[in-house]
Amino acid sequence: MKSKKKYTTIILLFFIIIFPSNNFQKNTFENKEMAIDNSSTSSLDEILKNTTTFEVLNKSKEFQSIKGSQSDINELDINLPFNFRPLLPVFLTDNTFLFIAYTFKNTVSPTETYIYKYNLKTKSLEKIHSLKLYINAFTEHLHKSKYSKILENGNIVFKLTENILIIDKTNLNIIKNIHIPNNYRNSCVDISKDGKKILYTDENGLYTDSIDFSNQKKIFNLKNSDYSILNPLWSDNNSIVFNLYQNKLIGTCIIKNNSKNVNFIKTNNLTTETWFKNSYKMIGTIGNVDSKKIAIIDFKNKFIEKYPIKNLNYCGTINPKYNNKFYLVYDYGICIFDYKNKTQTKYKIYMKFDELQSGSWSPQGKELINISNRKFQLIKIK
């Protein structure tokens, strides 16, 4: 008799696991789990038809807008050689930062490219590397076409048009200078926090690879379909998120913790841009070009919060010390968005279109370095 009860319990547990209840109410944004290895358009289309819900919360009245003081902005006097453009400043310590400077020429051949270190205390500029690299000036405005980031071990990455450079944090030597294959130069490429793997796309799907492009693995198949993937990003806990397009933006996908399933969230003009640290939350934008709002996406609790920012362009990175602060770029400058204290502080700075991705936080999160009109602006954060 005991054995019979035992088997009955196992069968009941099996059905509970396989057929869980779905208690989410239907709303604008919907979620669907799908298998990664989709080999045909029809199977993907079938999966996208059946969705469950993300709750949408409009927070338009909850934030206080503050005008930032211009006295908090310090323009640094850094003189570069004639015809050199600064690019991608990134803090090494609270007192020093690195940046790229390259010769602006209308050519497809490599040109002089320098890596500089600037000391904020001594106001000294030091050229630490001289390279011949091709940097496409006319794609500077493309989101994540070029960027800098700090790895979990403190080393610095510069992702450029044709190269990925990894700089040792201690001696500032170039550990790796990786040449990006021709067919992936226009792809969205993200580098894992340990600096050992990359995540990128092409017309056939989404891939992970070793940092030197020697061990490609396809993790999402779009072959023979009219879908495309943009903006794949790795989180601190190895989750992957990307935007799915079919002639227009149709939704966002997340693969949690190296799982074998993709969760699809059907959305209207939602882009995912930056992960909160050690979290299933992301910052993004939502809405049309003329009416973009900030979106806080909570993948764990299945809701999206919307916050208005006038003339919003895109979201910057999370503050390294204060996980609820991040910076935004809008038409007239930089905005510090404080999610915890419900404030948005705007600093009016003239910015050219090709300089919109230049912000970098100091390690203690007290300052933000930015390039504006070929000049370096240091913003003190209160």
C-alpha positions in Angstrom: 0.0 0.0 0.0 2.8 2.3 0.9 4.5 1.6 -2.4 1.3 2.5 -4.3 1.0 5.8 -2.5 4.6 6.5 -3.3 4.1 6.0 -7.0 0.9 8.1 -7.0 2.8 11.0 -5.4 5.6 10.7 -8.0 3.0 10.8 -10.8 1.3 13.9 -9.3 4.6 15.7 -9.0 5.4 14.9 -12.6 2.2 16.5 -13.8 2.7 19.6 -11.6 6.2 20.1 -13.0 5.3 19.5 -16.7 2.0 21.5 -16.6 2.5 24.4 -14.2 -0.4 26.9 -13.7 -0.1 30.4 -15.2 -1.6 33.1 -13.0 -0.3 36.2 -14.8 -2.9 38.6 -16.0 -2.8 39.6 -19.7 -1.4 43.0 -20.5 0.7 44.8 -23.1 3.9 42.8 -22.8 3.9 39.0 -23.1 6.4 36.3 -22.3 6.9 32.9 -23.9 9.5 30.2 -23.3 10.9 28.6 -26.5 13.6 26.0 -27.3 16.9 27.4 -28.5 17.4 25.1 -31.4 14.8 26.4 -33.8 15.7 25.2 -37.2 12.8 26.6 -39.3 10.8 29.8 -39.5 7.5 27.9 -39.0 8.5 26.5 -35.6 9.7 29.9 -34.4 6.5 31.6 -35.7 4.4 28.9 -33.9 6.2 29.6 -30.6 5.8 33.3 -30.9 2.0 33.0 -31.3 1.5 31.7 -27.7 2.5 34.1 -25.0 1.9 35.0 -21.3 2.1 38.4 -19.6 4.5 41.0 -18.2 2.8 43.7 -16.1 3.5 47.3 -17.2 3.7 50.0 -14.5 3.6 53.7 -15.6 5.8 55.7 -13.2 5.5 59.1 -15.0 4.7 61.1 -11.8 7.2 59.5 -9.4 10.5 61.2 -10.3 11.8 64.7 -9.4 13.7 66.5 -12.2 16.7 68.5 -10.9 18.8 71.0 -12.9 22.5 70.0 -12.4 24.9 72.8 -11.5 27.4 73.8 -14.2 30.0 74.2 -11.5 30.0 70.4 -11.1 31.4 70.1 -14.7 35.1 70.6 -15.1 36.5 70.8 -18.6 40.0 69.1 -18.7 42.8 70.9 -20.6 44.2 67.9 -22.6 46.0 68.9 -25.8 46.2 66.2 -28.4 48.2 66.2 -31.7 46.5 68.0 -34.6 43.8 66.0 -36.4 43.5 63.4 -33.6 40.1 62.5 -32.1 39.7 61.2 -28.5 37.5 58.2 -28.0 36.3 55.9 -25.2 37.7 57.2 -21.9 37.7 54.6 -19.1 38.8 55.1 -15.5 41.8 53.0 -14.3 41.8 54.5 -10.8 39.9 57.4 -9.2 42.8 59.7 -10.4 43.7 58.2 -13.8 41.9 57.2 -16.9 42.9 55.8 -20.3 41.5 56.7 -23.7 42.0 56.1 -27.4 43.1 58.9 -29.8 43.2 58.3 -33.6 43.8 60.2 -36.7 40.6 61.1 -38.5 41.0 60.3 -42.2 38.5 59.3 -44.9 40.3 56.0 -45.7 39.8 52.3 -45.2 43.5 51.7 -44.3 44.9 51.6 -40.8 46.0 55.0 -39.3 48.0 56.2 -36.3 46.2 55.3 -33.1 47.4 56.1 -29.6 46.4 54.9 -26.2 46.9 57.6 -23.6 46.9 57.7 -19.8 45.8 61.0 -18.1 46.5 61.8 -14.4 43.8 64.1 -12.9 46.0 65.1 -9.9 49.2 66.0 -11.8 47.3 67.0 -15.0 49.8 65.0 -16.9 49.3 63.1 -20.2 51.3 60.0 -21.1 51.3 58.1 -24.4 51.5 54.4 -23.5 50.9 52.7 -26.8 51.3 53.6 -30.5 49.4 51.3 -33.0 48.3 51.2 -36.6 44.5 50.5 -36.5 41.5 51.1 -38.7 38.8 52.9 -36.8 35.6 53.8 -38.8 34.8 57.4 -37.7 31.4 57.2 -39.5 30.0 54.5 -37.2 30.9 56.1 -33.9 27.2 57.0 -33.4 26.1 53.3 -33.8 25.1 51.9 -30.5 27.9 49.6 -29.1 29.9 49.7 -32.4 32.8 50.8 -30.2 33.0 50.8 -26.4 35.3 50.4 -23.4 34.7 48.2 -20.3 36.4 47.0 -17.2 36.6 43.2 -16.7 36.0 41.5 -13.3 39.8 41.2 -12.8 40.2 45.0 -13.4 41.8 44.7 -16.9 40.4 47.1 -19.5 38.9 46.3 -22.9 38.6 48.5 -25.9 36.3 47.2 -28.6 37.0 49.0 -31.8 36.0 48.6 -35.5 38.4 45.8 -36.4 40.2 45.1 -33.1 39.6 44.0 -29.5 42.3 45.3 -27.2 42.8 44.0 -23.6 45.0 46.1 -21.4 46.7 44.8 -18.2 45.5 47.0 -15.2 48.9 46.9 -13.5 51.6 47.4 -16.1 49.3 48.7 -18.9 50.7 46.3 -21.4 48.5 45.0 -24.2 47.7 41.5 -23.2 45.7 40.8 -26.4 45.1 42.5 -29.7 42.5 40.4 -31.4 41.6 41.0 -35.1 37.8 40.8 -35.6 37.0 38.6 -38.7 35.5 40.6 -41.6 32.1 39.1 -41.4 31.6 40.1 -37.8 32.9 43.7 -37.8 29.4 45.1 -38.2 27.9 42.7 -35.6 26.9 43.6 -32.1 29.7 42.1 -30.0 29.6 41.8 -26.2 32.6 40.5 -24.1 32.1 38.4 -21.0 33.1 39.8 -17.6 36.0 37.4 -17.4 37.3 38.5 -20.8 37.4 34.9 -22.1 34.3 34.7 -24.3 32.4 36.9 -26.7 28.7 37.0 -27.8 27.8 38.1 -31.3 25.3 37.8 -34.1 25.0 37.4 -37.9 22.0 36.8 -40.2 21.9 33.1 -39.2 21.7 33.4 -35.4 23.4 34.2 -32.1 26.8 32.7 -31.1 29.2 32.4 -28.3 32.9 32.1 -29.0 36.3 32.3 -27.3 37.7 35.8 -27.2 40.0 35.0 -30.3 37.1 33.7 -32.4 38.4 30.1 -32.4 35.6 28.1 -30.8 32.2 29.2 -32.2 29.0 27.8 -30.8 25.6 28.7 -32.2 23.1 29.1 -29.4 20.1 30.5 -31.3 19.3 29.6 -34.9 17.7 32.0 -37.3 18.7 30.2 -40.5 16.0 30.4 -43.3 14.0 33.0 -41.4 13.2 36.7 -41.8 14.1 37.4 -38.2 17.3 39.2 -37.0 19.0 39.7 -33.7 20.5 43.0 -32.3 22.2 44.1 -29.2 23.1 40.8 -27.4 24.3 41.4 -23.8 25.8 39.2 -21.1 24.8 39.8 -17.5 27.0 39.2 -14.3 25.2 35.9 -13.8 25.8 34.7 -17.4 22.3 35.4 -18.6 21.9 36.6 -22.1 19.4 39.1 -23.5 18.9 40.3 -27.0 16.3 42.1 -29.2 14.4 40.2 -31.9 13.4 42.0 -35.1 11.2 41.1 -38.0 11.3 44.2 -40.2 10.7 46.1 -36.9 11.4 45.5 -33.2 9.0 42.7 -32.1 10.3 41.6 -28.7 13.1 40.8 -26.3 14.6 37.4 -25.5 16.4 36.2 -22.4 18.4 33.0 -21.8 18.9 32.6 -18.1 22.1 31.2 -16.6 23.2 29.1 -19.6 19.9 27.3 -19.7 18.6 25.6 -22.9 15.5 27.7 -23.2 14.7 31.2 -24.4 12.1 33.4 -22.8 10.4 35.7 -25.4 8.8 38.9 -24.3 6.5 40.5 -26.9 7.0 44.3 -26.7 6.3 47.5 -28.4 9.6 49.3 -29.2 11.5 48.0 -26.1 15.3 47.9 -26.3 17.4 46.4 -23.6 20.7 48.3 -23.0 22.3 47.8 -19.6 22.1 45.1 -16.8 21.9 46.0 -13.1 24.8 44.4 -11.3 24.1 40.8 -10.1 20.5 41.0 -11.0 17.7 39.9 -13.3 16.9 43.6 -13.9 17.8 45.7 -16.9 17.6 49.3 -18.1 16.3 50.0 -21.6 14.2 52.4 -23.6 10.6 52.1 -24.7 8.6 53.9 -27.2 9.1 55.6 -30.6 12.1 57.8 -31.4 10.1 61.0 -30.6 8.6 59.6 -27.4 11.2 57.4 -25.7 10.9 56.5 -22.0 13.2 54.8 -19.6 12.2 51.2 -19.0 13.2 49.1 -16.0 12.7 45.5 -16.9 12.4 42.9 -14.1 12.7 39.5 -15.7 12.3 37.6 -12.3 9.1 39.3 -11.2 7.8 39.8 -14.8 7.1 43.6 -14.8 8.3 46.7 -16.7 8.4 50.2 -15.2 8.2 53.2 -17.5 9.7 56.6 -16.7 9.6 59.7 -19.0 12.8 61.6 -20.0 12.3 64.3 -22.6 14.6 64.1 -25.7 16.1 60.8 -24.6 18.8 59.2 -26.8 20.1 56.1 -25.0 21.0 54.7 -21.6 24.5 54.6 -20.3 26.1 52.3 -17.7 25.4 51.5 -14.1 27.4 53.3 -11.4 30.0 50.8 -10.0 29.3 51.7 -6.4 25.6 52.7 -6.5 23.6 50.0 -8.3 20.6 52.3 -8.5 22.3 55.1 -10.4 23.0 55.2 -14.1 23.6 57.9 -16.7 21.5 58.8 -19.7 22.3 60.8 -22.8 19.6 63.1 -24.0 19.6 65.8 -26.7 21.0 68.5 -24.5 23.5 66.6 -22.4 23.9 64.1 -19.6 21.3 63.0 -17.1 22.0 61.1 -13.9 19.1 58.8 -13.1 18.8 57.8 -9.5 16.3 54.9 -9.3 16.4 54.6 -5.5 15.9 58.3 -4.6 13.6 58.9 -7.6 15.5 61.9 -9.0 16.9 62.7 -12.5 19.6 65.4 -12.5 20.3 67.0 -15.9 23.6 68.6 -16.9 23.5 70.7 -20.1 26.4 69.8 -22.3 26.8 70.3 -26.0 27.5 66.9 -27.6 28.1 66.0 -31.2 26.3 63.0 -32.6 29.4 60.8 -32.8 30.3 61.4 -29.1 27.2 59.9 -27.5 28.8 56.8 -26.0 31.8 58.3 -24.2 30.8 58.2 -20.5 32.8 56.3 -17.9 32.3 56.1 -14.1 35.2 56.5 -11.6 35.7 53.3 -9.5 34.1 55.0 -6.4 31.2 56.3 -8.5 31.8 59.9 -7.6 32.7 61.2 -11.1 31.7 60.6 -14.7 34.2 61.3 -17.5 32.7 62.3 -20.9 33.8 63.6 -24.3 32.0 66.6 -25.6 33.0 68.6 -28.7 36.4 66.8 -28.7 36.9 68.0 -25.1 36.9 66.0 -21.8 34.2 66.9 -19.3 34.5 65.6 -15.7 31.1 65.7 -13.9 31.1 65.4 -10.1 28.2 63.3 -8.9 26.5 64.2 -5.6 
